[in-house]
Amino acid sequence: MFTAPRHRLVCLSIVLLFSGSVIKAQHESSGSKEMMGGGPVGGTTSRTTTKSTTKPPVRTTTPARKPPVTTTVRKPPVTSAPDANYYNTQGDQFYDAKNYNEALAAYEKAVELNPSLAHAHYRIGWIKNDREEYQEAIEPLTQASRLQPTYSAFYELGYAYRQLKRHDEAIRAYNESIRMKSDYAPAYYDIGWIHNDQSNYDDAVASLKQALRIDPNHASAHQEMGYALRHLGRYSEAIEEYEEAIRLQANLAWAHLGLGDVYYLNTKQYNEAIRSYREGIRLRPNTPSAVYNLGMCYKAIGNRIGAMEQYRVLTQIDSAMAQKLLGQINN
């Protein structure tokens, strides 16, 4: 039987159809591509990039991966030659103890002896995704989905495809997950994330509305909605969505940075932008475009000291962007 898949940052209790724990995953951020001449750098990404979280399971709720703990696991007694069920049970014990390396070895032995063990295939795929070995995750997750279709297996398969930028295949897998569990907010959210990534902002809004209808407290979905609405020119709505994301999860750096983008790039509310950028940078230092834009906000209100402070910060993280900012300050 399957555990539910990892998701992105919001807590949501899900009643599982299958045994096991609810899991989470992550992925890296992708920067905005907009540029506006020699002035603004454009958006500072302003999007979360981790999977949606329902309920933290066997792992930490922070985006960073933690090394597996090395809990001692008592192996099941061997009364005869170990068979597939023996290794499958052993894999579950290691998995529950968070010893994922040992769990992987046991599950792989189980499917070698019995290729029809859907649960073991799923856990192999999950662990591969957890290791960021996304290409290697696809085959076992495909096998799991074929042998015992569940919304969890399709969701996890969608995640692997999304990490590989195979977005059409990811959306198909997520839609299968939704077909099997129509109130599954994380799948709607991830589809919305992909649409934003592809600049399909109207489609993103439609998917994110579904996610928020199911889970109004999904902070990352509010953040993604803010990102989509900003790019549709719906600035006041974008501000509301970013503020709601921050209300629900105050340490959501990309929501603060996204709010700064709206205030600076779109509504020219420089003091508000400064507050938002400073908080976002505090939570996520070394974000060059945000530091650059913060420097430009200080320049816009005539605060050369503040602008030069951001120039000095930028010299430590992006020398080319630092020189660009200095040129703007001296212009």
FENDAWO-V666412 format. One record per residue. N is the residue number from 1. RES is the residue in one letter. PSI is psi in radians with two decimals (NA if undefined). NEAR is the number of other ideal C-beta (glycine too) atoms within 10 Angstrom. D_FIRST is the distance of its C-alpha to the first C-alpha in whole Angstrom. Layout:
n=N res=RES psi=PSI near=NEAR d_first=D_FIRST
n=N res=RES psi=PSI near=NEAR d_first=D_FIRST
//
This chain:
n=1 res=M psi=2.70 near=14 d_first=0
n=2 res=F psi=2.65 near=22 d_first=4
n=3 res=T psi=2.80 near=24 d_first=7
n=4 res=A psi=2.66 near=26 d_first=10
n=5 res=P psi=2.87 near=31 d_first=12
n=6 res=R psi=2.68 near=27 d_first=16
n=7 res=H psi=-2.93 near=30 d_first=19
n=8 res=R psi=-2.67 near=26 d_first=22
n=9 res=L psi=-0.02 near=26 d_first=25
n=10 res=V psi=2.49 near=25 d_first=25
n=11 res=C psi=2.26 near=17 d_first=23
n=12 res=L psi=2.11 near=17 d_first=21
n=13 res=S psi=2.33 near=7 d_first=19
n=14 res=I psi=2.30 near=18 d_first=16
n=15 res=V psi=2.10 near=5 d_first=14
n=16 res=L psi=2.54 near=17 d_first=11
n=17 res=L psi=-0.25 near=13 d_first=9
n=18 res=F psi=2.81 near=16 d_first=6
n=19 res=S psi=2.87 near=11 d_first=6
n=20 res=G psi=-2.89 near=20 d_first=8
n=21 res=S psi=2.81 near=15 d_first=11
n=22 res=V psi=2.42 near=22 d_first=13
n=23 res=I psi=2.93 near=23 d_first=15
n=24 res=K psi=2.88 near=25 d_first=18
n=25 res=A psi=-3.07 near=23 d_first=20
n=26 res=Q psi=2.97 near=21 d_first=23
n=27 res=H psi=2.85 near=18 d_first=26
n=28 res=E psi=2.79 near=9 d_first=30
n=29 res=S psi=2.74 near=16 d_first=32
n=30 res=S psi=2.23 near=12 d_first=35
n=31 res=G psi=2.73 near=15 d_first=38
n=32 res=S psi=2.56 near=19 d_first=40
n=33 res=K psi=0.01 near=8 d_first=43
n=34 res=E psi=2.49 near=13 d_first=45
n=35 res=M psi=2.57 near=11 d_first=49
n=36 res=M psi=1.37 near=9 d_first=52
n=37 res=G psi=-2.47 near=5 d_first=55
n=38 res=G psi=0.05 near=10 d_first=56
n=39 res=G psi=-1.94 near=16 d_first=55
n=40 res=P psi=2.55 near=18 d_first=52
n=41 res=V psi=-0.28 near=25 d_first=49
n=42 res=G psi=-2.89 near=17 d_first=46
n=43 res=G psi=2.65 near=25 d_first=43
n=44 res=T psi=0.65 near=30 d_first=42
n=45 res=T psi=-0.97 near=21 d_first=38
n=46 res=S psi=0.52 near=29 d_first=37
n=47 res=R psi=2.44 near=23 d_first=34
n=48 res=T psi=2.76 near=29 d_first=31
n=49 res=T psi=0.12 near=17 d_first=29
n=50 res=T psi=2.85 near=19 d_first=25
n=51 res=K psi=2.77 near=28 d_first=22
n=52 res=S psi=2.37 near=30 d_first=22
n=53 res=T psi=2.40 near=26 d_first=21
n=54 res=T psi=-1.69 near=25 d_first=19
n=55 res=K psi=2.26 near=16 d_first=19
n=56 res=P psi=2.30 near=15 d_first=19
n=57 res=P psi=-1.94 near=16 d_first=16
n=58 res=V psi=-0.05 near=15 d_first=17
n=59 res=R psi=3.01 near=19 d_first=19
n=60 res=T psi=2.70 near=11 d_first=23
n=61 res=T psi=-0.06 near=11 d_first=24
n=62 res=T psi=2.66 near=12 d_first=26
n=63 res=P psi=-0.55 near=17 d_first=26
n=64 res=A psi=2.48 near=7 d_first=27
n=65 res=R psi=2.50 near=13 d_first=25
n=66 res=K psi=2.53 near=9 d_first=25
n=67 res=P psi=2.52 near=8 d_first=25
n=68 res=P psi=2.46 near=18 d_first=22
n=69 res=V psi=2.74 near=9 d_first=24
n=70 res=T psi=0.96 near=11 d_first=24
n=71 res=T psi=2.42 near=12 d_first=23
n=72 res=T psi=2.32 near=6 d_first=24
n=73 res=V psi=2.28 near=17 d_first=21
n=74 res=R psi=2.13 near=8 d_first=21
n=75 res=K psi=2.56 near=12 d_first=20
n=76 res=P psi=2.54 near=14 d_first=19
n=77 res=P psi=2.51 near=6 d_first=22
n=78 res=V psi=1.97 near=9 d_first=23
n=79 res=T psi=-0.23 near=7 d_first=24
n=80 res=S psi=-2.99 near=6 d_first=25
n=81 res=A psi=2.26 near=6 d_first=24
n=82 res=P psi=2.35 near=17 d_first=20
n=83 res=D psi=-3.03 near=13 d_first=18
n=84 res=A psi=-0.70 near=17 d_first=15
n=85 res=N psi=-0.63 near=14 d_first=13
n=86 res=Y psi=-0.86 near=20 d_first=15
n=87 res=Y psi=-0.59 near=23 d_first=15
n=88 res=N psi=-0.78 near=21 d_first=11
n=89 res=T psi=-0.74 near=15 d_first=12
n=90 res=Q psi=-0.74 near=22 d_first=15
n=91 res=G psi=-0.73 near=28 d_first=13
n=92 res=D psi=-0.70 near=23 d_first=11
n=93 res=Q psi=-0.80 near=18 d_first=14
n=94 res=F psi=-0.73 near=23 d_first=16
n=95 res=Y psi=-0.82 near=24 d_first=13
n=96 res=D psi=-0.47 near=15 d_first=14
n=97 res=A psi=0.06 near=18 d_first=17
n=98 res=K psi=0.33 near=16 d_first=18
n=99 res=N psi=1.34 near=20 d_first=19
n=100 res=Y psi=-0.52 near=21 d_first=17
n=101 res=N psi=-0.81 near=13 d_first=20
n=102 res=E psi=-0.65 near=19 d_first=19
n=103 res=A psi=-0.77 near=25 d_first=15
n=104 res=L psi=-0.80 near=20 d_first=16
n=105 res=A psi=-0.70 near=15 d_first=18
n=106 res=A psi=-0.78 near=26 d_first=16
n=107 res=Y psi=-0.69 near=28 d_first=13
n=108 res=E psi=-0.63 near=17 d_first=16
n=109 res=K psi=-0.65 near=19 d_first=17
n=110 res=A psi=-0.81 near=27 d_first=14
n=111 res=V psi=-0.40 near=23 d_first=14
n=112 res=E psi=-0.68 near=12 d_first=18
n=113 res=L psi=-0.51 near=15 d_first=18
n=114 res=N psi=1.63 near=14 d_first=15
n=115 res=P psi=-0.10 near=13 d_first=15
n=116 res=S psi=0.14 near=11 d_first=12
n=117 res=L psi=1.62 near=24 d_first=9
n=118 res=A psi=-0.72 near=22 d_first=7
n=119 res=H psi=-0.78 near=24 d_first=5
n=120 res=A psi=-0.71 near=30 d_first=8
n=121 res=H psi=-0.76 near=27 d_first=10
n=122 res=Y psi=-0.81 near=29 d_first=9
n=123 res=R psi=-0.63 near=29 d_first=10
n=124 res=I psi=-0.83 near=26 d_first=13
n=125 res=G psi=-0.71 near=29 d_first=14
n=126 res=W psi=-0.82 near=31 d_first=13
n=127 res=I psi=-0.68 near=22 d_first=15
n=128 res=K psi=-0.76 near=21 d_first=18
n=129 res=N psi=-0.70 near=27 d_first=18
n=130 res=D psi=-0.55 near=19 d_first=19
n=131 res=R psi=0.01 near=14 d_first=22
n=132 res=E psi=0.48 near=15 d_first=23
n=133 res=E psi=1.21 near=14 d_first=23
n=134 res=Y psi=-0.69 near=20 d_first=22
n=135 res=Q psi=-0.71 near=11 d_first=23
n=136 res=E psi=-0.35 near=16 d_first=21
n=137 res=A psi=-0.45 near=25 d_first=18
n=138 res=I psi=-0.80 near=20 d_first=18
n=139 res=E psi=-0.88 near=14 d_first=18
n=140 res=P psi=-0.61 near=27 d_first=14
n=141 res=L psi=-0.60 near=30 d_first=13
n=142 res=T psi=-0.74 near=17 d_first=15
n=143 res=Q psi=-0.78 near=21 d_first=14
n=144 res=A psi=-0.75 near=28 d_first=10
n=145 res=S psi=-0.57 near=23 d_first=12
n=146 res=R psi=-0.75 near=11 d_first=14
n=147 res=L psi=-0.69 near=16 d_first=11
n=148 res=Q psi=1.46 near=18 d_first=9
n=149 res=P psi=2.19 near=15 d_first=11
n=150 res=T psi=2.75 near=25 d_first=10
n=151 res=Y psi=-0.54 near=25 d_first=12
n=152 res=S psi=-0.81 near=31 d_first=10
n=153 res=A psi=-0.74 near=31 d_first=11
n=154 res=F psi=-0.64 near=27 d_first=14
n=155 res=Y psi=-0.80 near=28 d_first=15
n=156 res=E psi=-0.65 near=32 d_first=15
n=157 res=L psi=-0.74 near=28 d_first=16
n=158 res=G psi=-0.68 near=29 d_first=19
n=159 res=Y psi=-0.76 near=30 d_first=20
n=160 res=A psi=-0.78 near=28 d_first=20
n=161 res=Y psi=-0.70 near=23 d_first=22
n=162 res=R psi=-0.69 near=23 d_first=24
n=163 res=Q psi=-0.48 near=20 d_first=25
n=164 res=L psi=0.10 near=14 d_first=26
n=165 res=K psi=0.41 near=11 d_first=29
n=166 res=R psi=1.26 near=17 d_first=27
n=167 res=H psi=-0.67 near=18 d_first=27
n=168 res=D psi=-0.74 near=10 d_first=27
n=169 res=E psi=-0.62 near=15 d_first=24
n=170 res=A psi=-0.80 near=22 d_first=23
n=171 res=I psi=-0.69 near=21 d_first=24
n=172 res=R psi=-0.75 near=15 d_first=23
n=173 res=A psi=-0.74 near=27 d_first=19
n=174 res=Y psi=-0.69 near=28 d_first=20
n=175 res=N psi=-0.60 near=15 d_first=21
n=176 res=E psi=-0.70 near=20 d_first=18
n=177 res=S psi=-0.77 near=28 d_first=16
n=178 res=I psi=-0.64 near=22 d_first=19
n=179 res=R psi=-0.61 near=13 d_first=19
n=180 res=M psi=-0.40 near=17 d_first=16
n=181 res=K psi=1.58 near=20 d_first=16
n=182 res=S psi=-0.34 near=12 d_first=20
n=183 res=D psi=0.54 near=12 d_first=21
n=184 res=Y psi=1.59 near=28 d_first=19
n=185 res=A psi=-0.71 near=26 d_first=22
n=186 res=P psi=-0.61 near=34 d_first=20
n=187 res=A psi=-0.74 near=32 d_first=20
n=188 res=Y psi=-0.73 near=28 d_first=24
n=189 res=Y psi=-0.81 near=30 d_first=25
n=190 res=D psi=-0.61 near=27 d_first=24
n=191 res=I psi=-0.75 near=26 d_first=26
n=192 res=G psi=-0.69 near=28 d_first=29
n=193 res=W psi=-0.77 near=30 d_first=29
n=194 res=I psi=-0.78 near=22 d_first=29
n=195 res=H psi=-0.71 near=22 d_first=32
n=196 res=N psi=-0.72 near=22 d_first=34
n=197 res=D psi=-0.50 near=17 d_first=33
n=198 res=Q psi=0.15 near=13 d_first=35
n=199 res=S psi=0.45 near=11 d_first=37
n=200 res=N psi=1.29 near=16 d_first=36
n=201 res=Y psi=-0.62 near=19 d_first=37
n=202 res=D psi=-0.75 near=10 d_first=37
n=203 res=D psi=-0.65 near=17 d_first=34
n=204 res=A psi=-0.80 near=25 d_first=32
n=205 res=V psi=-0.76 near=20 d_first=34
n=206 res=A psi=-0.78 near=15 d_first=33
n=207 res=S psi=-0.72 near=27 d_first=29
n=208 res=L psi=-0.55 near=30 d_first=30
n=209 res=K psi=-0.70 near=14 d_first=31
n=210 res=Q psi=-0.76 near=20 d_first=28
n=211 res=A psi=-0.76 near=27 d_first=26
n=212 res=L psi=-0.44 near=21 d_first=29
n=213 res=R psi=-0.70 near=12 d_first=29
n=214 res=I psi=-0.71 near=18 d_first=25
n=215 res=D psi=1.52 near=22 d_first=26
n=216 res=P psi=-0.28 near=12 d_first=30
n=217 res=N psi=0.33 near=15 d_first=29
n=218 res=H psi=1.67 near=30 d_first=27
n=219 res=A psi=-0.75 near=25 d_first=30
n=220 res=S psi=-0.55 near=30 d_first=29
n=221 res=A psi=-0.69 near=35 d_first=29
n=222 res=H psi=-0.70 near=27 d_first=33
n=223 res=Q psi=-0.81 near=30 d_first=34
n=224 res=E psi=-0.65 near=34 d_first=33
n=225 res=M psi=-0.73 near=29 d_first=34
n=226 res=G psi=-0.72 near=31 d_first=37
n=227 res=Y psi=-0.79 near=32 d_first=37
n=228 res=A psi=-0.81 near=28 d_first=37
n=229 res=L psi=-0.64 near=23 d_first=40
n=230 res=R psi=-0.76 near=24 d_first=42
n=231 res=H psi=-0.26 near=19 d_first=42
n=232 res=L psi=0.04 near=14 d_first=43
n=233 res=G psi=0.24 near=10 d_first=46
n=234 res=R psi=1.26 near=17 d_first=45
n=235 res=Y psi=-0.73 near=17 d_first=46
n=236 res=S psi=-0.67 near=9 d_first=46
n=237 res=E psi=-0.66 near=17 d_first=43
n=238 res=A psi=-0.76 near=25 d_first=41
n=239 res=I psi=-0.77 near=22 d_first=43
n=240 res=E psi=-0.71 near=15 d_first=41
n=241 res=E psi=-0.75 near=26 d_first=38
n=242 res=Y psi=-0.73 near=30 d_first=38
n=243 res=E psi=-0.64 near=15 d_first=40
n=244 res=E psi=-0.71 near=20 d_first=37
n=245 res=A psi=-0.76 near=29 d_first=34
n=246 res=I psi=-0.65 near=22 d_first=37
n=247 res=R psi=-0.68 near=13 d_first=37
n=248 res=L psi=-0.55 near=20 d_first=33
n=249 res=Q psi=1.62 near=20 d_first=33
n=250 res=A psi=-0.39 near=12 d_first=36
n=251 res=N psi=0.35 near=13 d_first=35
n=252 res=L psi=1.63 near=24 d_first=34
n=253 res=A psi=-0.77 near=23 d_first=36
n=254 res=W psi=-0.45 near=27 d_first=36
n=255 res=A psi=-0.74 near=33 d_first=37
n=256 res=H psi=-0.75 near=28 d_first=40
n=257 res=L psi=-0.67 near=28 d_first=41
n=258 res=G psi=-0.69 near=31 d_first=40
n=259 res=L psi=-0.70 near=28 d_first=42
n=260 res=G psi=-0.69 near=29 d_first=45
n=261 res=D psi=-0.78 near=32 d_first=45
n=262 res=V psi=-0.85 near=26 d_first=46
n=263 res=Y psi=-0.71 near=24 d_first=48
n=264 res=Y psi=-0.97 near=26 d_first=50
n=265 res=L psi=-0.49 near=22 d_first=49
n=266 res=N psi=-0.76 near=16 d_first=50
n=267 res=T psi=-0.09 near=14 d_first=51
n=268 res=K psi=0.61 near=11 d_first=54
n=269 res=Q psi=1.44 near=17 d_first=53
n=270 res=Y psi=-0.69 near=19 d_first=54
n=271 res=N psi=-0.72 near=11 d_first=54
n=272 res=E psi=-0.70 near=17 d_first=50
n=273 res=A psi=-0.73 near=26 d_first=49
n=274 res=I psi=-0.81 near=21 d_first=50
n=275 res=R psi=-0.77 near=16 d_first=48
n=276 res=S psi=-0.79 near=29 d_first=45
n=277 res=Y psi=-0.74 near=29 d_first=45
n=278 res=R psi=-0.73 near=16 d_first=46
n=279 res=E psi=-0.74 near=19 d_first=43
n=280 res=G psi=-0.72 near=26 d_first=41
n=281 res=I psi=-0.59 near=22 d_first=43
n=282 res=R psi=-0.72 near=11 d_first=43
n=283 res=L psi=-0.55 near=16 d_first=39
n=284 res=R psi=1.41 near=18 d_first=39
n=285 res=P psi=2.95 near=13 d_first=42
n=286 res=N psi=0.65 near=12 d_first=43
n=287 res=T psi=1.62 near=23 d_first=42
n=288 res=P psi=-0.77 near=19 d_first=45
n=289 res=S psi=-0.60 near=23 d_first=45
n=290 res=A psi=-0.72 near=29 d_first=45
n=291 res=V psi=-0.74 near=27 d_first=48
n=292 res=Y psi=-0.87 near=26 d_first=50
n=293 res=N psi=-0.63 near=29 d_first=50
n=294 res=L psi=-0.75 near=30 d_first=50
n=295 res=G psi=-0.70 near=29 d_first=53
n=296 res=M psi=-0.58 near=22 d_first=54
n=297 res=C psi=-0.75 near=28 d_first=54
n=298 res=Y psi=-0.71 near=23 d_first=56
n=299 res=K psi=-0.71 near=21 d_first=59
n=300 res=A psi=-0.53 near=16 d_first=59
n=301 res=I psi=0.14 near=12 d_first=60
n=302 res=G psi=0.34 near=9 d_first=62
n=303 res=N psi=1.48 near=15 d_first=61
n=304 res=R psi=-0.61 near=11 d_first=62
n=305 res=I psi=-0.79 near=7 d_first=61
n=306 res=G psi=-0.71 near=17 d_first=57
n=307 res=A psi=-0.75 near=22 d_first=57
n=308 res=M psi=-0.56 near=17 d_first=58
n=309 res=E psi=-0.73 near=15 d_first=56
n=310 res=Q psi=-0.58 near=24 d_first=53
n=311 res=Y psi=-0.79 near=23 d_first=55
n=312 res=R psi=-0.67 near=12 d_first=55
n=313 res=V psi=-0.77 near=20 d_first=51
n=314 res=L psi=-0.55 near=24 d_first=50
n=315 res=T psi=-0.40 near=14 d_first=53
n=316 res=Q psi=-0.30 near=11 d_first=50
n=317 res=I psi=-0.41 near=13 d_first=47
n=318 res=D psi=1.61 near=18 d_first=48
n=319 res=S psi=-0.63 near=11 d_first=52
n=320 res=A psi=-0.76 near=9 d_first=52
n=321 res=M psi=-0.58 near=18 d_first=51
n=322 res=A psi=-0.78 near=21 d_first=53
n=323 res=Q psi=-0.63 near=13 d_first=56
n=324 res=K psi=-0.76 near=18 d_first=56
n=325 res=L psi=-0.75 near=27 d_first=55
n=326 res=L psi=-0.70 near=17 d_first=59
n=327 res=G psi=-0.68 near=11 d_first=60
n=328 res=Q psi=-0.69 near=17 d_first=59
n=329 res=I psi=-0.69 near=16 d_first=61
n=330 res=N psi=-0.07 near=11 d_first=64
n=331 res=N psi=NA near=8 d_first=64
//
